[in-house]
Amino acid sequence: MILTTLGGTTFALDAPAAAALERAFDDGCPRTHITETHRPYVEQVRIFLERYTVQWFGNGPYGDVRWWKGKRYVRTSNRGMAAIPGTSIHGNGRAIDCNDPMRSWLAAHPEYGWRQTISSEDWHFEFDARQYRPKGVLGALNPTGQEVKVKHYHTQDATARNTGRMVEPGETFHLNTASGLGTDKASNIVGGIGPYVITLHIYAEGEPGDVLEVVLLWDDTTTSGPHSNHYVERMDFDRDGRINRSVTFQHGVARGDAVYARLTAAPGNTAPGVKVTVFDSDAYLFVAA
């Protein structure tokens, strides 16, 4: 689960769902009016028990009967159905509830993978990666809307995770899955070739107003030329001295390409060093099934 900021509010979503939603925002979807995304298990239990009552006979006023933990429940609330705890799509971060104008935009653009699955709840959308085919690199791969398979490659910087990395102003390090290597050593964060959605996750502590910069580097391993910087993202430490961000990029990977992630502390930072404890990558490759 990653955090994404929508309309000034931070929500938790599964990484590919968040990436698809961010792409929809980039292409014109209104960024406000979300009422719910990820729902913790304890919250799902509370909602379920508010709407359903143990009843061994009869179907209740709505004919909605569920079995949970060996007991028979019927819905007694007019507030709508609720999933059995542990089965909700909200629980795995691949569903959102939203109002207009966002609701109407997503309903009119199913190519972004968000679909309405409950006829009586037009505010509820679930993410289906097989339907994700926006314009651009994925549209070129899948112009007819055929089924798409998603391959997931997760990498994390071992040193940041194990002990944290102290990064002084102007210093740089690359995401590396092995501990104890030089800051110029990098791990490839992709696998096969094709169109990718890549999300970088960063957690760091420093001085409010200081800056970190992350870069994705494409390296053609068949040549000896320099890396190609495809994306640069600048991040400011908040007033509590923290950065807790997930940033998403989209680009194709050609045969022979390796992709590396680099993080730099701005030369003008006031703190003598910032501590980075998370520098992870989730790369999603979309290929025709």
Summary of the structure (lengths in Angstrom):
residues: 289
radius of gyration: 22.0
end to end distance: 25.6
largest distance: 74.5
contacts: 915
relative contact order: 0.17
helix: 15%
strand: 43%
